[in-house]
Amino acid sequence: MIAVTGKPKSGWKEYKLGDKAEFKNGKSRPSETETGTIPIYGGNGILGYTDMANCQGETVVIGRVGAYCGSVFYENKAIWVSDNALYTTPKNNTDIKFLYYFLKNMDLNSQAEGSSHPLPTQTLLNSLSIAIPDSLPEQRVIAAVLSSLDDKIDLLHRQNKTLEGMAEAVYTHFFIDRRKVSWKECPVSELASHQKISIHPNKNPASLYYHYSIPAFDETHMPIPGLGTLIQSNKYAVTENTILFSKLNPHKDKRVWLISSLIDANSVCSTEFQVMKPKADKYLLFLYGFISHPGNYN
């Protein structure tokens, strides 16, 4: 979909990003109000609500400081963009929804300047070389396809939250409240296997992948779609009816992902996750509950 460097595709042209988008800095965060309905955007999304706005209509917001430096958000209503973010609107025959997805896939955090506190400045963003479709209708078609994928992801997110709630209830009812003394202990390896199938998405640069990462878990609890060319490091394959849990502080952060049969092809996860595959589907909910609440089983 998006070319940042290299020879542009047929019908695509090279530009400086500043030729296709106008960037502006946000302003100091206003006071939140009890009656406020206007979102206040910072570097990591909505911080609160106020009665004032400094942007109207369709706007793309870019986080500029902190852990979420380079995060990209889209809104189509009045908002206030704080000084922890930039905002942009398109210019010169550029569709705003296309611009949003373009920026979202550019990995702006890796482009940021500065050693201790990197920032995506206006100067930096304006200077980036890009290649995009010169045709506005083509941009809109690409944006429409990606928008439909976002809708699908939102639906799967709600389905997954429902499934996780059911798993919690089943686990608590059958394995905590009604746990029997006669039950025997066994190693987890009798019920599940540790799955480590290596995938290199950048070997298939034009393929669409669904990336389960720790930032994706923390921000939306849904995988992030992206082309193979944008995913540089090795990943693990994610298959249906599996459980992902993070290697980093597993007992503190409780990053446990229940993967049902409602999974997209080309799903992969960061190697920061362990992939557990139950040896029978009937063990899935029990193992999810066990991994999520290890203190209940001693």
Phi, psi and chi 1 to 4 in degrees:
 res  aa     phi    psi   chi1   chi2   chi3   chi4
   1 MET       -  -46.3 -179.3 -162.7   70.9      -
   2 ILE  -124.5  131.2  -68.7  167.5      -      -
   3 ALA  -112.7  127.1      -      -      -      -
   4 VAL  -102.7  -35.3  178.8      -      -      -
   5 THR  -136.3  170.6   58.5      -      -      -
   6 GLY    89.3 -179.4      -      -      -      -
   7 LYS   -70.2  128.1 -175.3  178.1  179.5 -179.5
   8 PRO   -71.3  153.5   24.1  -32.2      -      -
   9 LYS   -68.3  164.1  -60.1  177.7 -178.1  179.9
  10 SER   -60.0  131.3  176.0      -      -      -
  11 GLY    86.2   -3.9      -      -      -      -
  12 TRP  -105.6  148.3  -66.1   40.0      -      -
  13 LYS  -128.8  155.4  -68.6 -173.2  178.3  179.7
  14 GLU   -88.8  138.0  -68.3 -176.3  -13.3      -
  15 TYR  -143.4  168.4  -62.7   94.3      -      -
  16 LYS   -87.2  142.8  -66.9  -63.7 -175.6 -177.5
  17 LEU   -57.0  -34.5 -175.5   54.0      -      -
  18 GLY   -64.0  -17.9      -      -      -      -
  19 ASP   -75.4  -22.1  -64.9  -28.4      -      -
  20 LYS  -112.7   -7.5  -53.3  -58.1  -72.6 -176.7
  21 ALA  -149.4  145.7      -      -      -      -
  22 GLU  -107.2  124.9 -178.9  178.7    7.4      -
  23 PHE  -106.9  141.7  -64.0   94.0      -      -
  24 LYS  -139.3  151.6  -64.4 -179.1 -179.3  179.2
  25 ASN   -81.6  145.9  -68.7  -31.1      -      -
  26 GLY   -72.5  176.7      -      -      -      -
  27 LYS  -119.1  165.4  -62.9 -178.3  179.8  179.5
  28 SER   -49.2  140.1  -62.4      -      -      -
  29 ARG   -64.1  127.2  179.3  177.4  174.2  179.4
  30 PRO   -77.6  171.4   31.7  -35.7      -      -
  31 SER   -70.4  139.4  -60.7      -      -      -
  32 GLU   -75.2  148.4  -64.1 -179.4   34.0      -
  33 THR  -127.6  151.5   60.9      -      -      -
  34 GLU   -65.1  -30.7  -68.1 -177.0    3.6      -
  35 THR   -96.0    0.8   59.5      -      -      -
  36 GLY   -66.9  138.2      -      -      -      -
  37 THR  -123.1   -1.4   58.5      -      -      -
  38 ILE   -92.8  120.1  -62.9  173.2      -      -
  39 PRO   -66.1  141.9  -16.3   29.2      -      -
  40 ILE  -102.1  117.5  -56.7  170.2      -      -
  41 TYR   -98.1  131.7  -90.7   86.6      -      -
  42 GLY  -117.0 -159.1      -      -      -      -
  43 GLY   -67.2  -25.7      -      -      -      -
  44 ASN  -116.8   27.4   60.2  -19.8      -      -
  45 GLY   107.8 -151.8      -      -      -      -
  46 ILE   -75.1  125.5  -63.3  175.0      -      -
  47 LEU   -99.3  -23.4  -54.7  174.2      -      -
  48 GLY   171.5 -163.5      -      -      -      -
  49 TYR  -136.6  149.5  -66.0   85.6      -      -
  50 THR  -142.7 -178.0 -173.7      -      -      -
  51 ASP  -102.4   -0.2  -67.5  -37.7      -      -
  52 MET  -117.1  159.7  -61.0 -179.2  -69.0      -
  53 ALA  -137.8  145.6      -      -      -      -
  54 ASN  -117.3    4.1   59.3    3.1      -      -
  55 CYS  -141.0  142.7  -67.9      -      -      -
  56 GLN  -125.9  147.5  -59.0  -76.0  -16.7      -
  57 GLY    73.4 -152.5      -      -      -      -
  58 GLU   -72.8  125.3  -68.0 -176.2  -74.9      -
  59 THR  -142.2  143.3  -50.4      -      -      -
  60 VAL  -110.5  126.8  177.8      -      -      -
  61 VAL  -108.9  138.3 -179.5      -      -      -
  62 ILE  -125.1  121.3  -56.9  167.8      -      -
  63 GLY   -66.0  139.1      -      -      -      -
  64 ARG  -121.8   -3.9   60.7 -175.0  -64.0  -90.4
  65 VAL  -141.2  162.3  -64.9      -      -      -
  66 GLY    77.7 -165.6      -      -      -      -
  67 ALA   -64.3  -24.6      -      -      -      -
  68 TYR  -102.8   23.2  -64.7   93.0      -      -
  69 CYS   -56.1  126.2  170.8      -      -      -
  70 GLY    93.0   -3.4      -      -      -      -
  71 SER   -65.5  145.6  -63.5      -      -      -
  72 VAL  -125.9  134.2 -178.5      -      -      -
  73 PHE  -132.7  150.8  -50.9   92.7      -      -
  74 TYR  -121.7  136.2  166.9   85.3      -      -
  75 GLU  -137.9  149.1  -84.5  -70.6    6.9      -
  76 ASN  -125.8   53.3 -172.1   14.7      -      -
  77 LYS  -163.3  176.7   60.1 -175.9  178.0 -177.0
  78 ALA   -64.7  132.9      -      -      -      -
  79 ILE  -143.6  166.2   61.4  173.2      -      -
  80 TRP  -114.7  124.5 -176.7  -78.6      -      -
  81 VAL  -100.2  119.5 -179.3      -      -      -
  82 SER   -79.4  174.1   77.8      -      -      -
  83 ASP   -75.4    2.8   52.2    3.0      -      -
  84 ASN   -90.2    8.2  -75.1  -25.6      -      -
  85 ALA  -145.7  161.5      -      -      -      -
  86 LEU  -107.8  164.1  -59.9  159.1      -      -
  87 TYR  -138.5  156.9   63.5   95.7      -      -
  88 THR  -143.3  151.0 -177.8      -      -      -
  89 THR  -130.3  152.7   52.3      -      -      -
  90 PRO   -78.3  160.7   29.9  -35.0      -      -
  91 LYS  -149.4  164.5   62.8 -178.4 -175.4  179.4
  92 ASN    55.7   62.6  -62.7  -25.0      -      -
  93 ASN    64.8   46.5 -154.8   42.4      -      -
  94 THR  -125.7  131.5  -54.3      -      -      -
  95 ASP   -81.7  134.5  178.9   71.8      -      -
  96 ILE   -68.7  -36.6 -171.2  165.1      -      -
  97 LYS   -67.3  -37.9 -102.2  -45.5 -164.5   42.2
  98 PHE   -63.0  -43.3  176.4   85.4      -      -
  99 LEU   -58.4  -42.2  178.0   63.0      -      -
 100 TYR   -58.5  -52.1  160.9   67.2      -      -
 101 TYR   -67.2  -34.6  -73.8  112.0      -      -
 102 PHE   -60.2  -52.1 -174.0   91.3      -      -
 103 LEU   -64.1  -37.1  -66.7  170.9      -      -
 104 LYS   -62.3  -30.5 -167.8  174.5 -179.4 -179.9
 105 ASN   -97.0    4.0  -79.2  -83.5      -      -
 106 MET   -86.6   -6.5  -80.9 -171.2   70.2      -
 107 ASP    52.8   60.3 -170.2   15.1      -      -
 108 LEU   -63.2  -25.6  -67.0  174.0      -      -
 109 ASN   -60.4  -37.6 -171.9   42.1      -      -
 110 SER   -72.8  -17.1   66.8      -      -      -
 111 GLN   -90.8  -11.2  -51.7  -85.6   -4.0      -
 112 ALA   -64.0  151.8      -      -      -      -
 113 GLU   -99.0  151.4  -63.0  175.3  -37.2      -
 114 GLY   107.3  145.7      -      -      -      -
 115 SER   -90.0  -51.7   54.5      -      -      -
 116 SER   -86.6  -37.1   57.7      -      -      -
 117 HIS  -132.9   80.1  -60.9  -71.4      -      -
 118 PRO   -63.6  143.3   22.7  -32.0      -      -
 119 LEU  -134.0  134.7  -63.1  171.5      -      -
 120 PRO   -85.0   91.2   28.7  -29.2      -      -
 121 THR   -79.0  163.6   62.7      -      -      -
 122 GLN   -58.7  -42.7  -72.7 -170.8   49.0      -
 123 THR   -60.2  -44.6  -58.7      -      -      -
 124 LEU   -63.3  -49.6  168.8   70.8      -      -
 125 LEU   -61.7  -42.7  -66.9  170.9      -      -
 126 ASN   -62.0  -28.5  -74.7  -32.7      -      -
 127 SER   -88.5  -11.2   68.8      -      -      -
 128 LEU   -66.0  134.5  -67.4  176.3      -      -
 129 SER   -85.5  132.2  -64.0      -      -      -
 130 ILE  -137.1  163.2   60.2  171.6      -      -
 131 ALA  -132.8  123.4      -      -      -      -
 132 ILE  -138.9  164.6   65.1  172.1      -      -
 133 PRO   -62.4  135.0  -18.0   29.7      -      -
 134 ASP   -79.6  -17.0 -158.9   42.3      -      -
 135 SER   -86.5  123.0  164.0      -      -      -
 136 LEU   -63.2  -43.2 -169.2   58.7      -      -
 137 PRO   -58.3  -38.4  -27.1   36.2      -      -
 138 GLU   -65.7  -40.4 -176.2  176.0   -6.1      -
 139 GLN   -59.1  -42.7  -67.4  177.9   24.0      -
 140 ARG   -68.3  -34.9  -73.1  171.8  175.9  162.4
 141 VAL   -64.6  -45.3  167.1      -      -      -
 142 ILE   -60.9  -45.3  -68.0  171.6      -      -
 143 ALA   -63.6  -37.5      -      -      -      -
 144 ALA   -66.1  -40.7      -      -      -      -
 145 VAL   -63.0  -45.6  170.6      -      -      -
 146 LEU   -67.6  -34.7  -66.6  174.5      -      -
 147 SER   -65.1  -38.2 -177.2      -      -      -
 148 SER   -66.4  -34.8   68.1      -      -      -
 149 LEU   -64.9  -39.8  -73.7  172.8      -      -
 150 ASP   -60.9  -40.5  -88.2   -9.0      -      -
 151 ASP   -62.7  -41.0  -69.1  -18.6      -      -
 152 LYS   -64.3  -41.8  179.9 -179.5  179.6 -177.4
 153 ILE   -62.5  -41.6  -71.8  170.0      -      -
 154 ASP   -61.6  -41.7 -178.7   61.3      -      -
 155 LEU   -63.3  -45.6  174.7   61.5      -      -
 156 LEU   -63.9  -34.6  -70.4  175.1      -      -
 157 HIS   -60.7  -46.5  174.4   59.1      -      -
 158 ARG   -66.4  -38.7  -74.0 -175.9  -87.2  117.8
 159 GLN   -64.3  -40.2  -70.2  175.8  -25.7      -
 160 ASN   -67.8  -39.0 -153.2   49.3      -      -
 161 LYS   -63.5  -39.0  -67.6  -59.4  -69.8 -177.7
 162 THR   -62.9  -44.8  -60.4      -      -      -
 163 LEU   -63.6  -40.8 -176.2   60.9      -      -
 164 GLU   -64.8  -38.7  -72.6  179.0   -6.1      -
 165 GLY   -63.2  -40.3      -      -      -      -
 166 MET   -64.6  -41.2  -68.1  170.1   58.4      -
 167 ALA   -62.6  -42.0      -      -      -      -
 168 GLU   -60.7  -44.7  -66.9  -83.7    0.4      -
 169 ALA   -66.2  -43.2      -      -      -      -
 170 VAL   -63.8  -46.1  167.9      -      -      -
 171 TYR   -60.2  -48.5  176.5   79.0      -      -
 172 THR   -62.3  -43.2  -60.0      -      -      -
 173 HIS   -66.4  -48.9  178.6   69.0      -      -
 174 PHE   -89.6  -29.5  -73.5  103.0      -      -
 175 PHE  -112.7   -6.4  -57.4  109.7      -      -
 176 ILE  -116.3  -61.1  -58.5  -60.2      -      -
 177 ASP   -65.8  -36.3  -62.4  -21.3      -      -
 178 ARG  -114.6   24.1  -59.1 -178.0   63.6 -178.3
 179 ARG   -63.0  136.1 -179.6  179.4  176.7 -176.0
 180 LYS  -106.0  143.7  -62.4  179.1 -179.1  179.5
 181 VAL   -63.6  -30.4  176.7      -      -      -
 182 SER   -73.2  -10.0   59.6      -      -      -
 183 TRP   -65.7  143.3  -71.6    3.7      -      -
 184 LYS   -98.0  156.2   69.8  170.9 -174.1  176.4
 185 GLU   -88.8  149.7  -66.3 -176.1   -2.0      -
 186 CYS  -153.5  154.7   70.5      -      -      -
 187 PRO   -69.5  150.1   23.6  -32.3      -      -
 188 VAL   -59.3  -28.5  172.1      -      -      -
 189 SER   -62.2  -19.0   59.5      -      -      -
 190 GLU   -75.2  -21.8  -72.7 -172.1   15.9      -
 191 LEU  -104.9  -22.5  -53.5  179.0      -      -
 192 ALA  -150.4  161.3      -      -      -      -
 193 SER  -118.8  155.0   58.2      -      -      -
 194 HIS   -89.6  114.4 -176.2 -163.2      -      -
 195 GLN   -99.8  125.3 -170.1  166.6  -83.5      -
 196 LYS  -137.0   73.3  -62.3  179.3   70.4  174.0
 197 ILE   -96.0  111.1  -55.9  171.3      -      -
 198 SER   -74.9  137.7  -67.7      -      -      -
 199 ILE  -131.1  138.1  -60.3  -70.9      -      -
 200 HIS  -117.6   88.4  -60.7  -88.9      -      -
 201 PRO   -55.9  -33.3  -26.4   36.8      -      -
 202 ASN   -70.2   -7.4   59.1   -1.2      -      -
 203 LYS   -77.7  -14.6  -68.9 -176.4  177.4  179.1
 204 ASN  -126.3   70.1  -62.3  -71.9      -      -
 205 PRO   -60.2  -27.4   21.3  -32.9      -      -
 206 ALA   -91.4   -4.9      -      -      -      -
 207 SER   -82.0  146.3  -64.1      -      -      -
 208 LEU   -90.9  127.1 -177.9   65.7      -      -
 209 TYR  -115.7  154.4  -72.2   84.7      -      -
 210 TYR  -113.0  110.4  -68.4   83.7      -      -
 211 HIS  -100.7  113.5 -175.8 -161.6      -      -
 212 TYR   -88.9  108.4  -68.7   78.0      -      -
 213 SER  -126.6  168.3   65.1      -      -      -
 214 ILE   -65.4  -44.5  -74.3 -179.3      -      -
 215 PRO   -59.2  -37.5  -26.5   35.9      -      -
 216 ALA   -65.4  -39.5      -      -      -      -
 217 PHE   -63.3  -46.2 -178.6   94.2      -      -
 218 ASP   -69.3  -35.5  -68.5  -15.9      -      -
 219 GLU   -86.7  -48.6  -68.3  177.4   30.5      -
 220 THR  -130.3  -10.0   64.0      -      -      -
 221 HIS    59.1   30.4 -155.1   61.8      -      -
 222 MET  -140.5  149.6  -74.4  -59.5  -61.1      -
 223 PRO   -66.2  154.5   27.3  -35.9      -      -
 224 ILE  -102.2  122.1  -62.9  174.3      -      -
 225 PRO   -74.8  143.6   26.0  -31.1      -      -
 226 GLY  -167.6  152.5      -      -      -      -
 227 LEU   -71.5  151.4  -66.0  177.7      -      -
 228 GLY   -56.5  -33.0      -      -      -      -
 229 THR   -64.4  -21.4 -171.8      -      -      -
 230 LEU   -93.1   -5.4  -59.9  173.5      -      -
 231 ILE  -111.6   99.5  -55.2  175.0      -      -
 232 GLN   -84.4  -34.2  -61.8  -59.5  -46.2      -
 233 SER   -93.0  165.5   58.7      -      -      -
 234 ASN   -65.0  143.3  177.5   48.3      -      -
 235 LYS  -129.7  171.1  -54.7  -61.1  175.0 -171.4
 236 TYR  -103.2  144.7  -68.5  143.3      -      -
 237 ALA   -69.4  141.2      -      -      -      -
 238 VAL  -114.0  122.3  177.3      -      -      -
 239 THR  -113.8  169.5   56.5      -      -      -
 240 GLU   -66.4  154.1   64.1  178.6   18.3      -
 241 ASN    53.5   54.5  -65.7  -28.7      -      -
 242 THR  -128.7  173.0   52.4      -      -      -
 243 ILE  -129.9  130.2  -60.2  164.4      -      -
 244 LEU  -106.3  135.5  -49.6 -178.6      -      -
 245 PHE  -141.7  141.3   57.2   95.9      -      -
 246 SER   -74.3  147.1   65.8      -      -      -
 247 LYS   -76.7  -27.3  -59.6  175.9 -175.3  177.7
 248 LEU   -81.9  115.6 -179.6   65.5      -      -
 249 ASN    45.6   56.1  -62.4  -35.2      -      -
 250 PRO   -62.5  -31.0   23.2  -33.6      -      -
 251 HIS   -84.8  -22.7  -60.8  -61.5      -      -
 252 LYS   -86.9  -50.0  175.5 -175.9  176.5 -177.3
 253 ASP   -88.1  -20.3  -65.1  -36.0      -      -
 254 LYS    53.1   47.7  -63.7  -68.2 -171.8  -58.3
 255 ARG   -85.7   90.1  -67.2 -173.5  177.1  102.0
 256 VAL  -122.6  124.2 -175.6      -      -      -
 257 TRP  -115.7  120.2 -131.5  -28.6      -      -
 258 LEU   -90.5  117.0  176.6   61.5      -      -
 259 ILE  -104.8  113.5  -49.1  -60.8      -      -
 260 SER   -89.1 -167.1   69.4      -      -      -
 261 SER   -76.4  -11.2   58.8      -      -      -
 262 LEU   -86.1   72.5  -58.8  171.3      -      -
 263 ILE  -128.2  144.9 -171.8  173.1      -      -
 264 ASP   -82.4  151.8  -69.6  -76.7      -      -
 265 ALA   -62.6  154.9      -      -      -      -
 266 ASN    62.1   38.6  -72.7  -15.8      -      -
 267 SER   -87.9  132.0  -71.9      -      -      -
 268 VAL  -136.3  161.2  -63.8      -      -      -
 269 CYS  -132.8  157.6   72.0      -      -      -
 270 SER   -61.6  148.0  163.4      -      -      -
 271 THR   -71.6   -0.1   54.1      -      -      -
 272 GLU   -75.9   -8.8  -65.3  172.7  -45.2      -
 273 PHE  -103.0  147.4  -78.7  106.7      -      -
 274 GLN   -92.6  144.5  -56.8  -78.5   13.8      -
 275 VAL  -112.9  116.7 -176.3      -      -      -
 276 MET  -106.2  126.5  175.7 -175.7  -74.5      -
 277 LYS  -115.2  109.4  177.5   71.1  173.3  178.6
 278 PRO   -59.2  143.3  -23.4   34.2      -      -
 279 LYS   -75.3  -12.7  -66.1 -176.6  176.1  179.3
 280 ALA  -147.6  141.9      -      -      -      -
 281 ASP   -59.5  -25.8  -70.1  -13.9      -      -
 282 LYS   -66.3  -17.3   64.6 -177.6  179.7 -179.6
 283 TYR   -87.1   -7.7  -60.5  141.2      -      -
 284 LEU   -59.1  -53.5  179.5   66.3      -      -
 285 LEU   -66.8  -37.3  -63.1 -174.3      -      -
 286 PHE   -63.3  -47.0  165.9   72.6      -      -
 287 LEU   -66.4  -35.8  -71.9  169.2      -      -
 288 TYR   -61.7  -46.3  172.3   77.1      -      -
 289 GLY   -63.5  -39.7      -      -      -      -
 290 PHE   -63.7  -46.7  176.2   78.8      -      -
 291 ILE   -67.8  -35.1  -62.8  -63.3      -      -
 292 SER   -73.2  -28.5  -59.9      -      -      -
 293 HIS  -133.3   64.1  -54.3  -75.1      -      -
 294 PRO   -63.0  -24.0   24.9  -34.9      -      -
 295 GLY   -68.3  -17.1      -      -      -      -
 296 ASN   -79.3  -11.9  -70.5  -30.1      -      -
 297 TYR  -123.2  103.5 -105.5   78.1      -      -
 298 ASN  -126.1      -  -64.6  -47.4      -      -
